[in-house]
C-alpha cells in the first residue's frame, strides 16, 4: 500500500517544519517553514557552520556597533538558512520576524523589508518568501501593509477564531493555526484525553477552514504544531500542513489508508464587516487558551532568539 505520507500529499500541500536541510531532502515537501527555535537548532548542526561564519563576516561590514552586528548577523543567518532550503524545495520558505517586535507594527514592517532585501541581494525573488509574523493585532496590521506592497505573509502563533478572522480580513496570504499547542492547553486544563476527532486543535482548524471557504477568503490555512499523526490525518484536505521531521518519518513509514476530511465548498456567505481593533481585542480576550498560548509562544521564541544572539556575540567578539 502507498505510504500515509504519499496519500496525504494527494490531498494537501506538505510543508516541512524544520531548518534541517537533510530532513527536507528526505521528505521532498513543497515548502518549508522556520522560526527562531528552529534556526537556533539548525545553527548547532556542524554542516551549517559556514552559514554562521558568512553571517558573522557580513555583519562586521555593516556596522561598528556590536549590538547592531548581533542583530544583523541573526537576520543574515536566518536568510542564509532560508536560501539553502530554497535550493531544495520548489516552493516557498517562511522566515520569521523577531518575536520581540510582535507588538510593534512599524518595526515589524521594517524588519520584513530588511529580510526581503537580504533575500533579493542573494538573487531570491520575494515571490518565494513568506514573512512570518505573530498573530497579534499589530502583527496582523503589519501584514496588511506588507500584503498591499506585494510581500506575502504567514501569520503564526494563531490559536483563536478571532485571530483567524482578522487575518483573512487583512488579506494575509497564509495562516498557521497551532493544533498541538491548543491540545496541550486543553489537556492540562481539563485533565482529559482526546481522540483525533475531538482534538480541540483539529476542531479549531476545521472551523477556520470551513469559515474561510464559505466566505470566499483566499487566505491559505496551514495547520501547524502537531503532536501526533492522528491530528494530521484528521486534517487531510487542509490547504497545507507544516510537519516536523519526526512526524514526517512516521507518516512515511505508515501505510494506513486515509481519506480527505476537509473539503472546500463554494462561497455561500458574504464576508462580514471587518473587525475593529476593539472588537478583535475583546473576542480574543474571551478565549483564555488563546491568550495564554500566544503570550507563551512569543516569550519562548524571544528566549530562543536571545540564545542565538548570545552565540553570535561570542563569535563576533
C-alpha positions as a LaTeX table, in Angstrom:
\begin{tabular}{lrrr}
\hline
Residue & $x$ (\AA) & $y$ (\AA) & $z$ (\AA) \\
\hline
Unk1 & 0.00 & 0.00 & 0.00 \\
Unk2 & 1.11 & 3.57 & $-0.62$ \\
Unk3 & 2.54 & 5.27 & 2.46 \\
Unk4 & 0.31 & 7.55 & 4.51 \\
Unk5 & 2.59 & 10.46 & 3.62 \\
Unk6 & 2.21 & 9.81 & $-0.11$ \\
Unk7 & $-1.57$ & 9.59 & 0.27 \\
Unk8 & $-1.61$ & 12.82 & 2.29 \\
Unk9 & 0.30 & 14.60 & $-0.46$ \\
Unk10 & $-2.57$ & 13.83 & $-2.85$ \\
Unk11 & $-4.97$ & 15.80 & $-0.62$ \\
Unk12 & $-2.81$ & 18.50 & 0.92 \\
Unk13 & 0.34 & 20.51 & 0.19 \\
Unk14 & 3.04 & 19.31 & 2.62 \\
Unk15 & 5.41 & 21.81 & 4.19 \\
Unk16 & 8.48 & 20.87 & 6.25 \\
Unk17 & 8.58 & 22.49 & 9.69 \\
Unk18 & 12.35 & 22.45 & 10.17 \\
Unk19 & 15.63 & 24.15 & 9.44 \\
Unk20 & 17.33 & 20.77 & 8.92 \\
Unk21 & 18.21 & 20.67 & 5.24 \\
Unk22 & 18.93 & 16.93 & 5.23 \\
Unk23 & 15.46 & 16.21 & 6.62 \\
Unk24 & 13.91 & 18.38 & 3.93 \\
Unk25 & 15.79 & 16.46 & 1.24 \\
Unk26 & 14.40 & 13.17 & 2.59 \\
Unk27 & 10.72 & 14.09 & 2.52 \\
Unk28 & 10.55 & 16.40 & $-0.52$ \\
Unk29 & 7.94 & 18.90 & 0.72 \\
Unk30 & 6.62 & 21.73 & $-1.44$ \\
Unk31 & 7.57 & 24.48 & 1.05 \\
Unk32 & 9.38 & 24.84 & 4.35 \\
Unk33 & 8.88 & 26.95 & 7.48 \\
Unk34 & 11.38 & 28.13 & 10.07 \\
Unk35 & 11.15 & 30.06 & 13.33 \\
Unk36 & 13.68 & 31.27 & 15.94 \\
Unk37 & 13.61 & 27.93 & 17.76 \\
Unk38 & 14.30 & 26.00 & 14.55 \\
Unk39 & 17.02 & 28.45 & 13.49 \\
Unk40 & 18.69 & 28.01 & 16.89 \\
Unk41 & 18.53 & 24.23 & 16.50 \\
Unk42 & 19.85 & 24.38 & 12.94 \\
Unk43 & 22.73 & 26.63 & 13.99 \\
Unk44 & 24.04 & 23.79 & 16.15 \\
Unk45 & 24.39 & 21.41 & 13.18 \\
Unk46 & 28.12 & 21.25 & 12.22 \\
Unk47 & 27.40 & 21.27 & 8.47 \\
Unk48 & 25.86 & 24.74 & 8.84 \\
Unk49 & 28.94 & 26.36 & 10.40 \\
Unk50 & 29.78 & 28.05 & 7.11 \\
Unk51 & 26.39 & 29.80 & 7.12 \\
Unk52 & 27.11 & 31.25 & 10.56 \\
Unk53 & 30.60 & 32.37 & 9.56 \\
Unk54 & 29.19 & 34.07 & 6.47 \\
Unk55 & 26.61 & 35.88 & 8.60 \\
Unk56 & 29.28 & 36.98 & 11.08 \\
Unk57 & 31.60 & 38.32 & 8.41 \\
Unk58 & 28.78 & 40.14 & 6.66 \\
Unk59 & 27.57 & 41.74 & 9.89 \\
Unk60 & 31.04 & 43.10 & 10.61 \\
Unk61 & 30.95 & 45.01 & 7.33 \\
Unk62 & 27.62 & 46.66 & 8.16 \\
Unk63 & 28.35 & 48.38 & 11.47 \\
Unk64 & 30.93 & 49.06 & 14.19 \\
Unk65 & 28.28 & 48.61 & 16.88 \\
Unk66 & 28.36 & 45.15 & 18.47 \\
Unk67 & 24.62 & 45.35 & 19.20 \\
Unk68 & 23.86 & 46.12 & 15.56 \\
Unk69 & 26.26 & 43.41 & 14.40 \\
Unk70 & 24.43 & 40.85 & 16.54 \\
Unk71 & 21.08 & 41.86 & 15.07 \\
Unk72 & 22.45 & 41.88 & 11.51 \\
Unk73 & 24.14 & 38.50 & 11.94 \\
Unk74 & 20.90 & 36.97 & 13.24 \\
Unk75 & 18.94 & 38.29 & 10.28 \\
Unk76 & 21.60 & 37.18 & 7.81 \\
Unk77 & 21.78 & 33.70 & 9.36 \\
Unk78 & 18.00 & 33.23 & 9.08 \\
Unk79 & 18.18 & 34.25 & 5.43 \\
Unk80 & 21.26 & 32.06 & 4.78 \\
Unk81 & 19.41 & 29.01 & 6.10 \\
Unk82 & 16.36 & 30.01 & 4.07 \\
Unk83 & 18.48 & 30.24 & 0.91 \\
Unk84 & 19.89 & 26.75 & 1.47 \\
Unk85 & 16.37 & 25.38 & 1.94 \\
Unk86 & 15.17 & 27.10 & $-1.25$ \\
Unk87 & 17.81 & 25.12 & $-3.16$ \\
Unk88 & 15.77 & 22.03 & $-2.26$ \\
Unk89 & 12.09 & 22.96 & $-2.06$ \\
Unk90 & 10.32 & 24.08 & $-5.25$ \\
Unk91 & 8.05 & 26.50 & $-3.40$ \\
Unk92 & 8.49 & 28.98 & $-0.57$ \\
Unk93 & 10.36 & 29.47 & 2.67 \\
Unk94 & 8.80 & 31.19 & 5.68 \\
Unk95 & 11.21 & 33.40 & 7.61 \\
Unk96 & 10.09 & 34.90 & 10.89 \\
Unk97 & 10.26 & 38.46 & 12.17 \\
Unk98 & 11.86 & 38.79 & 15.61 \\
Unk99 & 9.18 & 37.82 & 18.17 \\
Unk100 & 10.22 & 40.79 & 20.33 \\
Unk101 & 8.63 & 43.02 & 17.67 \\
Unk102 & 5.24 & 41.31 & 17.98 \\
Unk103 & 3.56 & 44.43 & 19.40 \\
Unk104 & 5.29 & 46.96 & 17.14 \\
Unk105 & 3.64 & 47.33 & 13.74 \\
Unk106 & 6.19 & 49.66 & 12.14 \\
Unk107 & 9.29 & 47.85 & 13.34 \\
Unk108 & 7.78 & 44.57 & 12.14 \\
Unk109 & 7.29 & 46.12 & 8.70 \\
Unk110 & 10.86 & 47.45 & 8.74 \\
Unk111 & 12.25 & 44.04 & 9.69 \\
Unk112 & 10.24 & 42.38 & 6.92 \\
Unk113 & 11.69 & 44.85 & 4.40 \\
Unk114 & 15.19 & 44.06 & 5.64 \\
Unk115 & 14.70 & 40.29 & 5.31 \\
Unk116 & 13.25 & 40.64 & 1.82 \\
Unk117 & 16.19 & 42.87 & 0.82 \\
Unk118 & 18.69 & 40.28 & 2.06 \\
Unk119 & 16.95 & 37.58 & 0.02 \\
Unk120 & 16.83 & 39.79 & $-3.07$ \\
Unk121 & 20.53 & 40.60 & $-2.74$ \\
Unk122 & 21.13 & 36.84 & $-2.90$ \\
Unk123 & 19.05 & 36.60 & $-6.08$ \\
Unk124 & 15.87 & 35.24 & $-4.43$ \\
Unk125 & 12.63 & 36.84 & $-5.60$ \\
Unk126 & 10.12 & 37.88 & $-2.93$ \\
Unk127 & 7.58 & 35.54 & $-4.55$ \\
Unk128 & 9.43 & 32.64 & $-2.87$ \\
Unk129 & 9.35 & 34.18 & 0.61 \\
Unk130 & 6.67 & 34.29 & 3.28 \\
Unk131 & 7.31 & 36.73 & 6.12 \\
Unk132 & 6.16 & 35.18 & 9.40 \\
Unk133 & 4.52 & 37.46 & 11.92 \\
Unk134 & 2.83 & 36.69 & 15.22 \\
Unk135 & $-0.97$ & 36.98 & 15.02 \\
Unk136 & $-1.18$ & 39.94 & 17.40 \\
Unk137 & $-3.28$ & 42.91 & 16.33 \\
Unk138 & $-0.05$ & 44.74 & 15.47 \\
Unk139 & 1.30 & 41.77 & 13.52 \\
Unk140 & $-1.93$ & 41.48 & 11.55 \\
Unk141 & $-1.89$ & 45.21 & 10.77 \\
Unk142 & 1.75 & 44.93 & 9.65 \\
Unk143 & 0.78 & 42.03 & 7.38 \\
Unk144 & $-1.99$ & 44.11 & 5.82 \\
Unk145 & 0.55 & 46.77 & 4.81 \\
Unk146 & 3.07 & 44.22 & 3.55 \\
Unk147 & 0.48 & 42.36 & 1.50 \\
Unk148 & $-0.51$ & 45.63 & $-0.15$ \\
Unk149 & 3.18 & 46.04 & $-1.08$ \\
Unk150 & 3.24 & 42.58 & $-2.66$ \\
Unk151 & 5.08 & 40.90 & 0.25 \\
Unk152 & 3.21 & 37.75 & 1.25 \\
Unk153 & 2.88 & 36.89 & 4.93 \\
Unk154 & 2.45 & 33.84 & 7.14 \\
Unk155 & 0.55 & 34.75 & 10.32 \\
Unk156 & 1.79 & 32.39 & 13.00 \\
Unk157 & 1.06 & 31.68 & 16.69 \\
Unk158 & $-2.62$ & 31.56 & 15.80 \\
Unk159 & $-4.89$ & 29.97 & 18.39 \\
Unk160 & $-8.31$ & 31.62 & 18.08 \\
Unk161 & $-11.10$ & 32.20 & 15.63 \\
Unk162 & $-10.80$ & 35.96 & 16.23 \\
Unk163 & $-7.19$ & 35.87 & 15.06 \\
Unk164 & $-8.10$ & 33.81 & 12.00 \\
Unk165 & $-10.95$ & 36.12 & 11.04 \\
Unk166 & $-8.81$ & 39.26 & 11.41 \\
Unk167 & $-6.01$ & 37.71 & 9.33 \\
Unk168 & $-8.39$ & 36.95 & 6.46 \\
Unk169 & $-9.89$ & 40.42 & 6.66 \\
Unk170 & $-6.37$ & 41.89 & 6.46 \\
Unk171 & $-5.68$ & 39.90 & 3.27 \\
Unk172 & $-2.95$ & 37.73 & 4.77 \\
Unk173 & $-1.61$ & 35.17 & 2.32 \\
Unk174 & $-1.47$ & 32.33 & 4.86 \\
Unk175 & $-2.21$ & 31.50 & 8.49 \\
Unk176 & $-0.62$ & 28.85 & 10.72 \\
Unk177 & $-3.09$ & 27.70 & 13.40 \\
Unk178 & $-1.19$ & 25.72 & 16.06 \\
Unk179 & $-3.03$ & 22.43 & 16.51 \\
Unk180 & $-0.81$ & 20.69 & 19.07 \\
Unk181 & $-0.39$ & 23.65 & 21.37 \\
Unk182 & $-4.16$ & 24.04 & 21.56 \\
Unk183 & $-4.39$ & 20.37 & 22.53 \\
Unk184 & $-1.66$ & 20.84 & 25.16 \\
Unk185 & $-3.65$ & 23.61 & 26.85 \\
Unk186 & $-6.93$ & 21.72 & 26.95 \\
Unk187 & $-5.34$ & 18.51 & 28.24 \\
Unk188 & $-3.73$ & 20.47 & 31.06 \\
Unk189 & $-6.88$ & 22.49 & 31.77 \\
Unk190 & $-9.39$ & 19.64 & 31.72 \\
Unk191 & $-7.26$ & 16.61 & 32.58 \\
Unk192 & $-8.96$ & 14.79 & 29.71 \\
Unk193 & $-7.57$ & 12.84 & 26.80 \\
Unk194 & $-8.91$ & 13.48 & 23.32 \\
Unk195 & $-9.32$ & 11.39 & 20.19 \\
Unk196 & $-8.13$ & 12.74 & 16.86 \\
Unk197 & $-11.72$ & 13.60 & 16.02 \\
Unk198 & $-12.37$ & 15.52 & 19.26 \\
Unk199 & $-8.91$ & 17.10 & 19.46 \\
Unk200 & $-9.58$ & 20.83 & 20.17 \\
Unk201 & $-6.82$ & 21.88 & 17.79 \\
Unk202 & $-8.28$ & 19.81 & 14.97 \\
Unk203 & $-11.76$ & 21.18 & 15.71 \\
Unk204 & $-10.39$ & 24.76 & 15.64 \\
Unk205 & $-8.64$ & 24.37 & 12.28 \\
Unk206 & $-11.68$ & 22.67 & 10.77 \\
Unk207 & $-13.91$ & 25.57 & 11.88 \\
Unk208 & $-11.49$ & 28.14 & 10.42 \\
Unk209 & $-11.11$ & 26.23 & 7.15 \\
Unk210 & $-14.87$ & 25.94 & 6.67 \\
Unk211 & $-15.43$ & 29.62 & 7.53 \\
Unk212 & $-12.83$ & 30.76 & 5.00 \\
Unk213 & $-14.29$ & 28.65 & 2.22 \\
Unk214 & $-17.89$ & 29.64 & 2.99 \\
Unk215 & $-17.00$ & 33.35 & 2.84 \\
Unk216 & $-14.67$ & 33.15 & $-0.14$ \\
Unk217 & $-11.47$ & 34.23 & 1.62 \\
Unk218 & $-8.31$ & 33.41 & $-0.33$ \\
Unk219 & $-6.11$ & 33.17 & 2.77 \\
Unk220 & $-4.40$ & 29.76 & 2.90 \\
Unk221 & $-4.99$ & 27.61 & 6.01 \\
Unk222 & $-1.85$ & 25.72 & 7.05 \\
Unk223 & $-2.22$ & 23.55 & 10.14 \\
Unk224 & 0.93 & 23.54 & 12.29 \\
Unk225 & 2.44 & 22.34 & 15.58 \\
Unk226 & 1.28 & 18.73 & 15.54 \\
Unk227 & 1.66 & 16.27 & 18.41 \\
Unk228 & 0.75 & 13.04 & 16.59 \\
Unk229 & $-0.14$ & 11.76 & 13.13 \\
Unk230 & $-3.78$ & 11.33 & 14.15 \\
Unk231 & $-4.17$ & 15.11 & 14.17 \\
Unk232 & $-2.57$ & 15.31 & 10.73 \\
Unk233 & $-4.75$ & 12.58 & 9.24 \\
Unk234 & $-7.90$ & 14.29 & 10.57 \\
Unk235 & $-6.90$ & 17.44 & 8.66 \\
Unk236 & $-6.25$ & 15.72 & 5.32 \\
Unk237 & $-7.56$ & 18.12 & 2.71 \\
Unk238 & $-6.48$ & 21.26 & 4.56 \\
Unk239 & $-4.80$ & 23.71 & 2.17 \\
Unk240 & $-1.38$ & 22.98 & 3.68 \\
Unk241 & 0.07 & 21.20 & 6.68 \\
Unk242 & 3.51 & 22.01 & 8.08 \\
Unk243 & 5.02 & 18.96 & 9.75 \\
Unk244 & 8.26 & 18.32 & 11.65 \\
Unk245 & 10.77 & 15.63 & 10.59 \\
Unk246 & 9.82 & 13.06 & 13.26 \\
Unk247 & 6.15 & 13.03 & 12.22 \\
Unk248 & 7.07 & 13.13 & 8.51 \\
Unk249 & 9.14 & 9.99 & 9.10 \\
Unk250 & 6.27 & 8.31 & 10.94 \\
Unk251 & 3.87 & 9.14 & 8.11 \\
Unk252 & 6.37 & 7.85 & 5.53 \\
Unk253 & 6.70 & 4.56 & 7.44 \\
Unk254 & 2.96 & 4.11 & 7.95 \\
Unk255 & 0.59 & 2.65 & 5.35 \\
Unk256 & $-2.77$ & 3.38 & 6.96 \\
Unk257 & $-5.35$ & 4.19 & 4.30 \\
Unk258 & $-6.66$ & 7.73 & 4.71 \\
Unk259 & $-9.38$ & 9.85 & 3.14 \\
Unk260 & $-9.99$ & 13.55 & 2.62 \\
Unk261 & $-11.52$ & 15.07 & 5.77 \\
Unk262 & $-11.70$ & 18.76 & 4.80 \\
Unk263 & $-13.48$ & 19.64 & 1.57 \\
Unk264 & $-13.53$ & 23.14 & 0.11 \\
Unk265 & $-17.04$ & 24.34 & $-0.64$ \\
Unk266 & $-18.03$ & 27.20 & $-2.91$ \\
Unk267 & $-18.57$ & 30.56 & $-1.24$ \\
Unk268 & $-22.11$ & 30.72 & 0.15 \\
Unk269 & $-21.98$ & 33.70 & 2.51 \\
Unk270 & $-20.95$ & 37.32 & 2.02 \\
Unk271 & $-17.95$ & 38.32 & 4.08 \\
Unk272 & $-18.96$ & 40.18 & 7.27 \\
Unk273 & $-17.83$ & 43.69 & 8.12 \\
Unk274 & $-14.20$ & 43.61 & 9.25 \\
Unk275 & $-13.48$ & 43.51 & 12.97 \\
Unk276 & $-12.42$ & 46.75 & 14.60 \\
Unk277 & $-9.41$ & 46.72 & 16.91 \\
Unk278 & $-11.70$ & 46.89 & 19.94 \\
Unk279 & $-13.85$ & 44.00 & 18.67 \\
Unk280 & $-10.78$ & 41.91 & 17.93 \\
Unk281 & $-9.21$ & 42.51 & 21.32 \\
Unk282 & $-12.44$ & 41.67 & 23.15 \\
Unk283 & $-13.12$ & 38.50 & 21.15 \\
Unk284 & $-9.52$ & 37.36 & 21.61 \\
Unk285 & $-9.63$ & 38.16 & 25.33 \\
Unk286 & $-12.68$ & 35.91 & 25.64 \\
Unk287 & $-10.56$ & 32.85 & 24.76 \\
Unk288 & $-8.24$ & 32.11 & 27.73 \\
Unk289 & $-6.42$ & 29.35 & 25.85 \\
Unk290 & $-5.51$ & 31.71 & 23.01 \\
Unk291 & $-4.39$ & 34.46 & 25.38 \\
Unk292 & $-2.15$ & 32.03 & 27.29 \\
Unk293 & $-0.66$ & 30.28 & 24.27 \\
Unk294 & 0.03 & 33.42 & 22.23 \\
Unk295 & 1.87 & 35.05 & 25.14 \\
Unk296 & 3.79 & 31.84 & 25.87 \\
Unk297 & 4.71 & 31.36 & 22.21 \\
Unk298 & 6.05 & 34.90 & 21.85 \\
Unk299 & 8.07 & 34.57 & 25.07 \\
Unk300 & 9.58 & 31.24 & 24.03 \\
Unk301 & 10.54 & 32.44 & 20.54 \\
Unk302 & 12.11 & 35.53 & 22.14 \\
Unk303 & 14.09 & 33.32 & 24.55 \\
Unk304 & 15.48 & 31.25 & 21.67 \\
Unk305 & 16.28 & 34.39 & 19.69 \\
Unk306 & 18.25 & 35.65 & 22.70 \\
Unk307 & 20.11 & 32.34 & 22.99 \\
Unk308 & 21.05 & 32.59 & 19.32 \\
Unk309 & 22.29 & 36.13 & 19.86 \\
Unk310 & 24.48 & 35.04 & 22.78 \\
Unk311 & 26.17 & 32.54 & 20.45 \\
Unk312 & 26.59 & 35.16 & 17.75 \\
Unk313 & 28.01 & 37.68 & 20.23 \\
Unk314 & 30.70 & 35.21 & 21.28 \\
Unk315 & 31.66 & 34.64 & 17.67 \\
Unk316 & 31.66 & 38.38 & 16.92 \\
Unk317 & 33.94 & 39.18 & 19.87 \\
\hline
\end{tabular}
